[in-house]
Amino acid sequence: MKILVIGSKGQLGSEIKDIALNFKDFNFIFKDLPELNICKKDSLNTFILNQNINLVINCAAYTAVDKAEENNEAAELVNSIGVSNIVKALEKVKGKLIHISTDYVFNGNNSEPYKESDPVSPIGVYAETKRAGELAVINTDIDAIVIRTSWLYSAYGNNFVKTMLRLASKMSTLSVVADQTGSPTYTRHLALFILNIIDSESKDYGVYHYSNDGEISWFEFAKSIRELYNLDCKI
């Protein structure tokens, strides 16, 4: 199987690249900007066709939630139109897709963990464009899995853990919100989950939620980071 990983320089793409050597039956191609731009339909079509791609793992996303409100066109290009371009290219080669989405498609008002069957209610440009990307996948006939995940952290890219470590090294006190609760997800676990799905040749296509176990607030998460790294910083 020839697998194209798009967004290979981000958190998830980098983790997949790290563990890909353990899956010797697959031929991986890792691409990111500027080598491959999912917003350019023709070049994407040509690449997938010429490389005989069987499956795409789409890790590419515009993830700057606040900036998306000002750069709504950029967010829509990557999170919605780009995903539609991937789907249309795979339709031509009868390829498969694993698309990464987000818990932001919900409004966050639930007091219980969200199920896949719960109605979505995206708030803001980032959430709306990610939901549009989901629909581009769901409303196609290709074999596809959408994975919604939450609060990713890893050694790669930008994430809450790395931000706390950076700020704590410069400041004696940090203020972190305590009224938002979620499940932090170690990105390497998600990467392994995705590759195990492919390895199992599962045909259970559809929408799935994946996160690590348990729940914590951003405030509690920050305190745990401080304790694990013995930081001299008040949270």
NORLIN-V786768 format. One record per residue. N is the residue number from 1. D_CENTER is the distance of its C-alpha to the mean C-alpha in whole Angstrom. Layout:
n d_center
N D_CENTER
N D_CENTER
//
This chain:
n d_center
1 22
2 21
3 17
4 15
5 12
6 11
7 9
8 11
9 12
10 9
11 8
12 7
13 9
14 12
15 12
16 12
17 15
18 16
19 17
20 17
21 21
22 21
23 21
24 24
25 24
26 21
27 21
28 18
29 18
30 15
31 15
32 14
33 16
34 19
35 20
36 18
37 17
38 15
39 17
40 20
41 21
42 24
43 23
44 20
45 22
46 25
47 22
48 21
49 25
50 26
51 24
52 24
53 21
54 20
55 17
56 13
57 10
58 8
59 5
60 7
61 7
62 10
63 9
64 12
65 13
66 17
67 17
68 16
69 19
70 21
71 19
72 19
73 19
74 17
75 14
76 16
77 16
78 12
79 11
80 14
81 16
82 14
83 13
84 16
85 17
86 15
87 17
88 20
89 20
90 19
91 22
92 25
93 24
94 23
95 20
96 17
97 13
98 10
99 8
100 4
101 5
102 7
103 10
104 11
105 13
106 15
107 18
108 18
109 22
110 22
111 23
112 22
113 19
114 17
115 18
116 16
117 20
118 20
119 20
120 17
121 19
122 16
123 18
124 18
125 16
126 13
127 13
128 15
129 13
130 10
131 13
132 15
133 12
134 12
135 16
136 16
137 14
138 16
139 20
140 20
141 22
142 20
143 19
144 15
145 13
146 10
147 8
148 8
149 7
150 8
151 10
152 8
153 11
154 12
155 15
156 13
157 12
158 13
159 12
160 15
161 17
162 17
163 18
164 21
165 22
166 23
167 24
168 26
169 28
170 29
171 30
172 32
173 31
174 27
175 27
176 24
177 23
178 24
179 24
180 20
181 19
182 16
183 14
184 13
185 11
186 12
187 9
188 12
189 13
190 9
191 10
192 14
193 13
194 11
195 14
196 17
197 16
198 17
199 20
200 21
201 21
202 20
203 21
204 20
205 18
206 16
207 14
208 13
209 12
210 11
211 11
212 14
213 18
214 19
215 19
216 20
217 20
218 19
219 23
220 23
221 20
222 22
223 25
224 24
225 22
226 26
227 28
228 26
229 26
230 30
231 29
232 32
233 30
234 31
235 28
//
